[in-house]
Amino acid sequence: MTISIAHLGPPGTNAETAALAYIKWLSQSGIECSLCSYSTIAQAIEASATGQATLAVVPVENSIEGSVTVTLDMLWRLDGLQIKHGLVLPIAHALVSYAESLSEITKVYSHPQALAQCQKWLENFIPSAFLIPTNSTTEALEYLKDPSAAAISSVRAAELYKLPVFNKLINDYVDNFTRFWVIGQGNLPFKMPDCSFTYSHTSLAFSVPKNVPGTLVKPLQIFASRGINLTRIESRPKKRVLGEYVFFMDLECNIKDELVQSAIEELATYTENLKIFGSYTIATIS
């Protein structure tokens, strides 16, 4: 069996690194995989929703900069997508450039998340450089023909394209991690190896009928009263009227538990729309 996995490209991105780690685990079950590179996160998710790819590996949250909102918005907008697994990847950003000194660098290219995760370093060492966003950290490397330009990417990407690394670690925080979701439609056409994956999470999102006092308290009490631990909650605009939101939640539980199922049933009575993205296990990539 061969499956296709979509990810943010070009080759060398952290999303590809996460996808390659996932493929390594899949190989334990004899699953063959091919990678499909897309120029945006939205395109990678769309590919898994339309069947162009079996799965997509996409970032959802960074320990420094928080949620990747495009991933949340796409999961709410598209129907049928389920979270299959979670992956946590340590992130190390490098400054890549042909410049011989920092004083020569006037422009720094990278994905907005990477620029934000290196903000203090950039302010301290290249305060006058223009920061220019790109679709991915690897795409940023395309601009290095200009000797006054630099890019923030992984060391792996720089080595892949044979580009000089000016500084190997410019993260503002050493403990920098990004959580990825493996998403796809329906049931997986294979059994995932049991090793390396730990504890169970359930992710869901909902909107409420009216923005009135106590609207959010009641859904939260449903889980608190049952002793179900809420590990994350975030609001995103509904994109209809100012002040209307969609609420995303991560719960430390399994949707198959009877206690959780009763909580979901009660939650549905307080919501306008409710989407259950599924229960899944999480692995940390070393």
C-alpha positions, 0 to 999 in steps of 0.5 A: 500500500502506498499513501500520499502525504501533503505538507508545506514545501518546498523540500527542507521545511519543518513540515517536511521534517515532521512528515518524514518522521511520520513516514518512518513510523509508518514504515514499521507497518510496511506502509509506503509513502510519497510526499506532496509539496504545496506552497501554502498550508491551506493548499496542503489541507485542501489536498487532503480534503479533496483526495489529492493526498491521503493525509496532510501534515500541518502545523497547528501551534508553536510554543512561542508564537501560539496557534497557526490560525490558517490551520484552525480556520481551514479545519472549521471551513472544510467538512470531513477532515479528522485529526489522525495523530499529533507530532511535536517537533523541536524547532531550531532556526538558522540565519542563512546568507552569503553576507560576510558580516551582519552589517551587510544584511539589509533584508531578512526573508522567512515565514512569519512564524519564524520571523516572530520566533527570532524577533529579539535576536533580529532586533539585537543584531540586525535592527535596521534590516527589513523583515519580509514574509514568505510562504515557508522558511525554505521558500525564503532561501530563493532570495539569497542571490542578493548578497545583502539578503538573509533567510531564516530556515533550518540548518537541514534546508541550508545543507539540502540546497548547499547554502552557507549558514551564518549562524546556526541558532538564532531562536529567541528561546531554546525550548521552541517546539511546534505541534503538527496535526496529521489530518485526513478524511475518514478512517486510515487505510492502515494500522498505525504502529503502537510505539512512540505515541503517548496519551490521548487528546480529543479536539473539537470546535463549536460556535454558539447561538448568541453572544450573551453572558454565560454562553461560554461558561456552560460548555466549560462546566460540562467538562469540568463537572466530569473531571475532563481536563481542558488543555487548550481553548482558543477563539477565532472570528466566525468571519460573519459579524464582528464579535462572533467567534468559533471556539477550539478546544483540546481535551485530555480524553478519548472520544470513545469513553462513555463519560466523554460521549455524554459530555459531547451530547450535552455540549451539542445542546448549547452550540449552534454548530459543533465539529468533532475532529477526533481523538488521537495520540501524540509523539515527540520527534527527537 
